[in-house]
Amino acid sequence: YWEVKLDTASDQFIGIAKSGHGLNRVLGSPSSGWSMVMDDGVKFHTGNQGYYGTTGNNGDVVGVALDMDAKTIKFYKKNAGQTNCTDLGVAFTGVSGPVFPAWGSQYLTTKGTANFGATPFACPVPAGYNPGVN
């Protein structure tokens, strides 16, 4: 489990990728990446989009819960100024590895902060997940 705080929410792709994904590819465009797209509320993998139900705003926190035993990835979201975190449910099944945390944008002005456990998380770490990246 890890989190990303969105300083600028537009065009943020948050998720995971295989090592060969490449830095010049949109996260989720090829089969080597899985992401939640913050500006339009979709999940993205193999170039296919599916409605996931939430968009991001400046100041929101997105939690990423990767379960390689169950081969799933799910996301959590804490809206800016709110105290509760929302479990958005399983976004992807059949995740294969090895994979790594990934986060990208098409714009250089998009900003945020990743947290792998060096500071307290905004959302509680879900039961059964390890904080940070092992």
NUNULO-39434 format. One record per atom (N, C-alpha, C): chain; x, y, z; atom name. Coordinates in nm, 3 decimals, padded with zeros to 5 digits. Each point is the difference from the previous one (the first is absolute). Layout:
// residues N
[rec A [X Y Z] CA];
...
This chain:
// residues 134
[rec A [00.085 -00.118 00.000] N];
[rec A [-00.085 00.118 00.000] CA];
[rec A [00.089 00.123 00.000] C];
[rec A [-00.037 00.098 -00.084] N];
[rec A [00.067 00.129 -00.002] CA];
[rec A [-00.100 00.104 -00.045] C];
[rec A [00.036 00.128 00.013] N];
[rec A [-00.092 00.108 -00.032] CA];
[rec A [00.067 00.108 -00.085] C];
[rec A [-00.084 00.075 -00.071] N];
[rec A [00.044 00.117 -00.075] CA];
[rec A [-00.094 00.115 00.036] C];
[rec A [00.058 00.111 00.045] N];
[rec A [-00.079 00.122 00.023] CA];
[rec A [00.008 00.084 -00.126] C];
[rec A [-00.115 00.039 -00.052] N];
[rec A [-00.007 00.075 -00.125] CA];
[rec A [00.005 00.150 00.026] C];
[rec A [00.112 00.062 -00.032] N];
[rec A [00.005 00.146 00.007] CA];
[rec A [-00.077 00.059 -00.118] C];
[rec A [00.015 -00.064 -00.116] N];
[rec A [-00.072 00.035 -00.121] CA];
[rec A [-00.062 -00.128 -00.052] C];
[rec A [-00.132 -00.009 -00.003] N];
[rec A [-00.066 -00.126 -00.029] CA];
[rec A [-00.011 -00.032 -00.149] C];
[rec A [00.003 00.099 -00.085] N];
[rec A [-00.027 -00.026 -00.141] CA];
[rec A [00.106 -00.090 -00.062] C];
[rec A [-00.048 -00.095 -00.078] N];
[rec A [00.083 -00.089 -00.080] CA];
[rec A [00.099 -00.083 00.082] C];
[rec A [-00.038 -00.044 00.116] N];
[rec A [00.084 -00.086 00.082] CA];
[rec A [-00.039 -00.146 -00.026] C];
[rec A [00.099 -00.084 -00.024] N];
[rec A [-00.017 -00.144 -00.017] CA];
[rec A [00.072 -00.067 00.116] C];
[rec A [-00.073 -00.067 00.089] N];
[rec A [00.060 -00.058 00.120] CA];
[rec A [-00.025 -00.150 -00.003] C];
[rec A [00.105 -00.080 00.024] N];
[rec A [-00.018 -00.144 00.000] CA];
[rec A [00.129 -00.076 00.007] C];
[rec A [00.013 -00.100 -00.089] N];
[rec A [00.117 -00.087 -00.001] CA];
[rec A [00.042 -00.026 -00.144] C];
[rec A [00.126 -00.043 -00.014] N];
[rec A [00.051 -00.034 -00.133] CA];
[rec A [00.106 -00.107 00.012] C];
[rec A [00.018 -00.073 -00.108] N];
[rec A [00.112 -00.093 -00.011] CA];
[rec A [00.124 00.079 -00.039] C];
[rec A [00.118 -00.056 00.023] N];
[rec A [00.124 00.074 -00.021] CA];
[rec A [00.019 00.044 -00.145] C];
[rec A [-00.053 -00.071 -00.097] N];
[rec A [00.019 00.037 -00.140] CA];
[rec A [-00.102 00.099 -00.053] C];
[rec A [-00.081 00.058 00.087] N];
[rec A [-00.108 00.088 -00.044] CA];
[rec A [00.051 00.120 -00.081] C];
[rec A [00.107 00.059 00.041] N];
[rec A [00.056 00.116 -00.071] CA];
[rec A [-00.055 00.131 00.053] C];
[rec A [00.087 00.096 00.009] N];
[rec A [-00.036 00.130 00.056] CA];
[rec A [-00.079 00.087 -00.097] C];
[rec A [00.001 -00.034 -00.126] N];
[rec A [-00.070 00.082 -00.098] CA];
[rec A [-00.138 -00.056 -00.036] C];
[rec A [-00.050 -00.092 00.077] N];
[rec A [-00.131 -00.062 -00.024] CA];
[rec A [-00.099 00.045 00.106] C];
[rec A [-00.125 00.020 -00.040] N];
[rec A [-00.105 00.030 00.097] CA];
[rec A [-00.021 -00.124 00.086] C];
[rec A [-00.007 00.019 00.131] N];
[rec A [-00.014 -00.111 00.093] CA];
[rec A [-00.135 -00.067 -00.019] C];
[rec A [00.003 -00.122 -00.052] N];
[rec A [-00.121 -00.074 -00.030] CA];
[rec A [-00.025 -00.016 -00.148] C];
[rec A [00.079 00.069 -00.080] N];
[rec A [-00.017 -00.008 -00.145] CA];
[rec A [00.038 -00.138 -00.054] C];
[rec A [00.120 -00.049 00.027] N];
[rec A [00.029 -00.139 -00.038] CA];
[rec A [-00.040 -00.094 00.114] C];
[rec A [00.017 -00.127 -00.022] N];
[rec A [-00.040 -00.099 00.101] CA];
[rec A [00.093 -00.002 00.121] C];
[rec A [00.106 00.079 -00.001] N];
[rec A [00.096 00.001 00.110] CA];
[rec A [-00.033 00.102 00.108] C];
[rec A [-00.116 00.064 -00.007] N];
[rec A [-00.036 00.098 00.102] CA];
[rec A [-00.148 -00.005 00.034] C];
[rec A [-00.030 00.036 00.124] N];
[rec A [-00.137 00.007 00.052] CA];
[rec A [-00.011 00.133 00.074] C];
[rec A [-00.104 00.078 -00.027] N];
[rec A [-00.009 00.129 00.069] CA];
[rec A [-00.144 00.044 00.021] C];
[rec A [-00.012 00.093 00.093] N];
[rec A [-00.123 00.075 00.022] CA];
[rec A [00.029 00.140 -00.052] C];
[rec A [-00.086 00.050 -00.087] N];
[rec A [00.020 00.131 -00.063] CA];
[rec A [-00.082 00.103 00.077] C];
[rec A [00.067 00.096 00.060] N];
[rec A [-00.066 00.087 00.096] CA];
[rec A [-00.093 00.105 -00.060] C];
[rec A [00.022 00.043 -00.122] N];
[rec A [-00.084 00.109 -00.050] CA];
[rec A [-00.130 -00.045 -00.064] C];
[rec A [-00.019 -00.132 -00.022] N];
[rec A [-00.127 -00.041 -00.059] CA];
[rec A [-00.061 -00.124 00.064] C];
[rec A [00.055 -00.046 00.112] N];
[rec A [-00.062 -00.109 00.076] CA];
[rec A [-00.002 -00.134 -00.069] C];
[rec A [00.104 -00.033 -00.075] N];
[rec A [00.006 -00.129 -00.067] CA];
[rec A [00.120 -00.080 00.048] C];
[rec A [-00.006 -00.130 -00.023] N];
[rec A [00.116 -00.087 00.018] CA];
[rec A [00.051 -00.031 -00.140] C];
[rec A [00.130 -00.025 -00.012] N];
[rec A [00.062 -00.008 -00.131] CA];
[rec A [00.102 -00.114 -00.003] C];
[rec A [-00.018 -00.094 -00.095] N];
[rec A [00.094 -00.111 -00.018] CA];
[rec A [-00.014 -00.051 -00.144] C];
[rec A [00.110 -00.033 -00.061] N];
[rec A [00.008 -00.045 -00.140] CA];
[rec A [-00.071 00.096 -00.096] C];
[rec A [00.000 00.127 00.034] N];
[rec A [-00.063 00.101 -00.084] CA];
[rec A [-00.150 00.005 00.015] C];
[rec A [-00.056 -00.083 00.087] N];
[rec A [-00.145 -00.003 00.021] CA];
[rec A [-00.036 00.076 00.126] C];
[rec A [-00.102 00.084 -00.013] N];
[rec A [-00.048 00.075 00.114] CA];
[rec A [-00.131 -00.059 00.050] C];
[rec A [-00.019 00.008 00.128] N];
[rec A [-00.126 -00.043 00.060] CA];
[rec A [-00.036 00.097 00.111] C];
[rec A [-00.126 00.035 00.008] N];
[rec A [-00.043 00.093 00.104] CA];
[rec A [00.031 -00.059 00.138] C];
[rec A [00.063 00.080 00.084] N];
[rec A [00.037 -00.046 00.133] CA];
[rec A [-00.072 00.081 00.108] C];
[rec A [-00.053 00.115 -00.036] N];
[rec A [-00.091 00.067 00.090] CA];
[rec A [00.048 00.118 00.080] C];
[rec A [00.120 00.047 -00.020] N];
[rec A [00.040 00.117 00.077] CA];
[rec A [00.104 00.080 -00.077] C];
[rec A [-00.006 00.129 00.017] N];
[rec A [00.103 00.087 -00.057] CA];
[rec A [00.079 00.060 00.116] C];
[rec A [00.113 00.055 -00.032] N];
[rec A [00.084 00.059 00.103] CA];
[rec A [-00.003 00.151 -00.004] C];
[rec A [00.027 00.058 00.114] N];
[rec A [00.009 00.145 00.013] CA];
[rec A [00.131 00.034 00.071] C];
[rec A [00.042 00.124 -00.016] N];
[rec A [00.122 00.043 00.068] CA];
[rec A [-00.013 -00.025 00.150] C];
[rec A [00.103 -00.059 00.059] N];
[rec A [00.001 -00.029 00.143] CA];
[rec A [-00.051 -00.137 00.039] C];
[rec A [-00.062 -00.073 -00.093] N];
[rec A [-00.046 -00.136 00.029] CA];
[rec A [00.119 -00.093 00.021] C];
[rec A [-00.024 -00.109 00.072] N];
[rec A [00.099 -00.105 00.019] CA];
[rec A [-00.056 -00.129 -00.059] C];
[rec A [00.083 -00.069 -00.079] N];
[rec A [-00.038 -00.127 -00.060] CA];
[rec A [00.088 -00.109 00.060] C];
[rec A [-00.063 -00.101 00.058] N];
[rec A [00.072 -00.115 00.053] CA];
[rec A [-00.003 -00.114 -00.101] C];
[rec A [00.111 -00.071 -00.010] N];
[rec A [00.012 -00.112 -00.093] CA];
[rec A [00.027 -00.127 00.081] C];
[rec A [-00.088 -00.098 -00.012] N];
[rec A [00.015 -00.127 00.071] CA];
[rec A [00.022 -00.111 -00.103] C];
[rec A [00.120 -00.052 -00.004] N];
[rec A [00.038 -00.104 -00.095] CA];
[rec A [00.007 -00.133 00.073] C];
[rec A [-00.074 -00.098 -00.047] N];
[rec A [-00.002 -00.134 00.059] CA];
[rec A [00.048 -00.099 -00.106] C];
[rec A [00.126 -00.037 00.007] N];
[rec A [00.056 -00.092 -00.100] CA];
[rec A [-00.041 -00.144 00.025] C];
[rec A [-00.048 -00.033 00.120] N];
[rec A [-00.053 -00.134 00.024] CA];
[rec A [-00.133 -00.018 -00.073] C];
[rec A [-00.087 00.100 00.013] N];
[rec A [-00.131 -00.005 -00.068] CA];
[rec A [00.008 00.056 -00.142] C];
[rec A [00.114 00.060 -00.035] N];
[rec A [00.022 00.062 -00.132] CA];
[rec A [-00.099 00.113 -00.027] C];
[rec A [-00.018 00.087 00.101] N];
[rec A [-00.093 00.112 -00.012] CA];
[rec A [00.066 00.131 00.037] C];
[rec A [-00.059 00.107 -00.048] N];
[rec A [00.037 00.134 00.044] CA];
[rec A [-00.130 00.075 00.027] C];
[rec A [-00.003 00.067 00.114] N];
[rec A [-00.117 00.082 00.034] CA];
[rec A [00.050 00.135 00.046] C];
[rec A [-00.087 00.095 -00.004] N];
[rec A [00.036 00.137 00.036] CA];
[rec A [-00.089 00.050 00.113] C];
[rec A [00.056 00.094 00.075] N];
[rec A [-00.071 00.071 00.105] CA];
[rec A [00.013 00.148 -00.030] C];
[rec A [-00.096 00.079 00.048] N];
[rec A [00.007 00.143 -00.026] CA];
[rec A [-00.048 00.077 00.121] C];
[rec A [00.076 00.103 00.033] N];
[rec A [-00.037 00.094 00.105] CA];
[rec A [-00.009 00.137 -00.064] C];
[rec A [-00.120 00.055 -00.004] N];
[rec A [-00.019 00.132 -00.060] CA];
[rec A [00.066 00.106 00.087] C];
[rec A [00.053 00.103 -00.064] N];
[rec A [00.063 00.111 00.072] CA];
[rec A [-00.097 00.057 00.102] C];
[rec A [00.048 00.021 00.121] N];
[rec A [-00.082 00.058 00.106] CA];
[rec A [-00.093 -00.098 00.070] C];
[rec A [-00.002 -00.125 -00.041] N];
[rec A [-00.086 -00.101 00.062] CA];
[rec A [00.082 -00.085 00.097] C];
[rec A [-00.068 -00.070 00.089] N];
[rec A [00.070 -00.086 00.095] CA];
[rec A [-00.008 -00.147 -00.038] C];
[rec A [-00.101 -00.039 -00.077] N];
[rec A [-00.019 -00.141 -00.033] CA];
[rec A [00.063 -00.037 -00.135] C];
[rec A [00.045 -00.123 -00.006] N];
[rec A [00.053 -00.055 -00.125] CA];
[rec A [-00.105 -00.096 -00.058] C];
[rec A [-00.014 00.001 -00.130] N];
[rec A [-00.097 -00.084 -00.068] CA];
[rec A [00.071 -00.114 -00.071] C];
[rec A [-00.045 -00.122 00.024] N];
[rec A [00.049 -00.118 -00.071] CA];
[rec A [-00.072 -00.003 -00.134] C];
[rec A [00.073 00.017 -00.109] N];
[rec A [-00.061 00.005 -00.133] CA];
[rec A [-00.019 -00.139 -00.061] C];
[rec A [00.044 -00.103 00.071] N];
[rec A [-00.019 -00.136 -00.049] CA];
[rec A [00.111 -00.045 -00.095] C];
[rec A [-00.008 -00.125 -00.037] N];
[rec A [00.102 -00.059 -00.088] CA];
[rec A [-00.012 00.062 -00.139] C];
[rec A [00.110 00.054 -00.047] N];
[rec A [00.003 00.060 -00.134] CA];
[rec A [00.044 -00.101 -00.104] C];
[rec A [00.096 -00.087 00.037] N];
[rec A [00.055 -00.095 -00.096] CA];
[rec A [00.021 -00.136 00.066] C];
[rec A [-00.023 -00.103 -00.076] N];
[rec A [00.033 -00.137 00.039] CA];
[rec A [00.099 -00.054 -00.102] C];
[rec A [00.064 -00.110 00.032] N];
[rec A [00.094 -00.061 -00.093] CA];
[rec A [00.131 00.074 -00.014] C];
[rec A [00.035 00.082 00.099] N];
[rec A [00.125 00.074 -00.003] CA];
[rec A [00.116 -00.100 00.009] C];
[rec A [00.095 00.012 -00.090] N];
[rec A [00.115 -00.089 00.002] CA];
[rec A [00.127 00.083 00.019] C];
[rec A [00.100 -00.061 00.056] N];
[rec A [00.120 00.075 00.035] CA];
[rec A [00.125 -00.057 -00.060] C];
[rec A [00.112 00.055 00.042] N];
[rec A [00.011 00.101 00.105] CA];
[rec A [-00.044 00.138 -00.049] C];
[rec A [-00.054 00.078 00.094] N];
[rec A [-00.047 00.135 -00.029] CA];
[rec A [00.057 00.097 00.103] C];
[rec A [-00.010 00.128 -00.031] N];
[rec A [00.054 00.105 00.084] CA];
[rec A [-00.101 00.113 00.009] C];
[rec A [00.003 00.079 00.109] N];
[rec A [-00.086 00.118 00.005] CA];
[rec A [00.031 00.091 -00.118] C];
[rec A [-00.102 00.058 -00.056] N];
[rec A [00.019 00.090 -00.114] CA];
[rec A [-00.098 00.116 00.010] C];
[rec A [00.042 00.111 -00.056] N];
[rec A [-00.079 00.121 00.006] CA];
[rec A [00.047 00.089 -00.112] C];
[rec A [-00.090 00.050 -00.079] N];
[rec A [00.042 00.082 -00.112] CA];
[rec A [-00.103 00.102 -00.042] C];
[rec A [00.043 00.084 -00.090] N];
[rec A [-00.084 00.104 -00.056] CA];
[rec A [00.056 00.039 -00.135] C];
[rec A [-00.084 00.056 -00.083] N];
[rec A [00.046 00.049 -00.129] CA];
[rec A [00.049 00.144 00.010] C];
[rec A [-00.019 00.063 00.114] N];
[rec A [00.035 00.141 00.015] CA];
[rec A [00.105 00.019 00.108] C];
[rec A [00.095 00.088 -00.025] N];
[rec A [00.106 00.025 00.098] CA];
[rec A [-00.050 00.083 00.118] C];
[rec A [-00.115 00.064 -00.013] N];
[rec A [-00.052 00.084 00.108] CA];
[rec A [-00.079 -00.079 00.103] C];
[rec A [-00.029 -00.127 -00.027] N];
[rec A [-00.074 -00.084 00.093] CA];
[rec A [00.092 -00.041 00.114] C];
[rec A [-00.047 00.017 00.124] N];
[rec A [00.087 -00.027 00.114] CA];
[rec A [-00.074 -00.076 00.109] C];
[rec A [00.078 -00.065 00.084] N];
[rec A [-00.053 -00.072 00.115] CA];
[rec A [00.114 -00.056 00.081] C];
[rec A [-00.035 -00.073 00.106] N];
[rec A [00.100 -00.058 00.089] CA];
[rec A [-00.036 -00.145 00.028] C];
[rec A [00.095 -00.089 -00.026] N];
[rec A [-00.019 -00.142 00.030] CA];
[rec A [00.044 -00.027 00.143] C];
[rec A [-00.071 -00.090 00.067] N];
[rec A [00.034 -00.040 00.137] CA];
[rec A [00.002 -00.152 00.006] C];
[rec A [00.117 -00.053 00.030] N];
[rec A [00.016 -00.145 00.013] CA];
[rec A [00.014 -00.041 00.146] C];
[rec A [-00.040 00.087 00.091] N];
[rec A [00.001 -00.032 00.142] CA];
[rec A [00.102 00.078 00.080] C];
[rec A [00.076 00.091 -00.063] N];
[rec A [00.096 00.080 00.075] CA];
[rec A [-00.069 00.099 00.092] C];
[rec A [-00.122 00.039 -00.035] N];
[rec A [-00.083 00.085 00.085] CA];
[rec A [-00.134 -00.072 00.019] C];
[rec A [-00.079 00.040 00.099] N];
[rec A [-00.128 -00.068 00.021] CA];
[rec A [-00.089 00.009 -00.124] C];
[rec A [-00.070 -00.109 -00.027] N];
[rec A [-00.093 -00.002 -00.113] CA];
[rec A [-00.125 00.079 00.033] C];
[rec A [-00.064 00.055 -00.102] N];
[rec A [-00.126 00.073 00.016] CA];
[rec A [-00.115 -00.097 00.025] C];
[rec A [00.008 -00.119 -00.058] N];
[rec A [-00.102 -00.104 00.017] CA];
[rec A [00.061 -00.114 00.081] C];
[rec A [-00.081 -00.069 00.079] N];
[rec A [00.054 -00.117 00.070] CA];
[rec A [00.043 -00.107 -00.101] C];
[rec A [00.110 -00.066 00.031] N];
[rec A [00.045 -00.110 -00.086] CA];
[rec A [-00.104 -00.112 00.010] C];
[rec A [-00.053 -00.045 -00.114] N];
[rec A [-00.103 -00.105 00.004] CA];
[rec A [00.052 -00.128 00.067] C];
[rec A [-00.088 -00.069 00.069] N];
[rec A [00.037 -00.126 00.065] CA];
[rec A [00.059 -00.096 -00.102] C];
[rec A [00.110 -00.062 00.037] N];
[rec A [00.064 -00.099 -00.087] CA];
[rec A [00.103 00.058 -00.094] C];
[rec A [00.016 00.132 -00.003] N];
[rec A [00.097 00.064 -00.088] CA];
[rec A [00.119 00.051 00.081] C];
[rec A [00.116 00.001 -00.062] N];
[rec A [00.120 00.056 00.061] CA];
[rec A [00.013 00.146 -00.040] C];
[rec A [00.034 00.088 00.095] N];
[rec A [00.022 00.138 -00.038] CA];
[rec A [00.130 00.014 -00.078] C];
[rec A [-00.001 00.081 -00.102] N];
[rec A [00.120 00.022 -00.080] CA];
[rec A [00.013 -00.105 -00.109] C];
[rec A [00.121 -00.013 -00.051] N];
[rec A [00.027 -00.092 -00.111] CA];
[rec A [00.106 -00.098 00.044] C];
[rec A [-00.030 -00.129 -00.015] N];
[rec A [00.098 -00.104 00.036] CA];
[rec A [00.067 -00.053 -00.123] C];
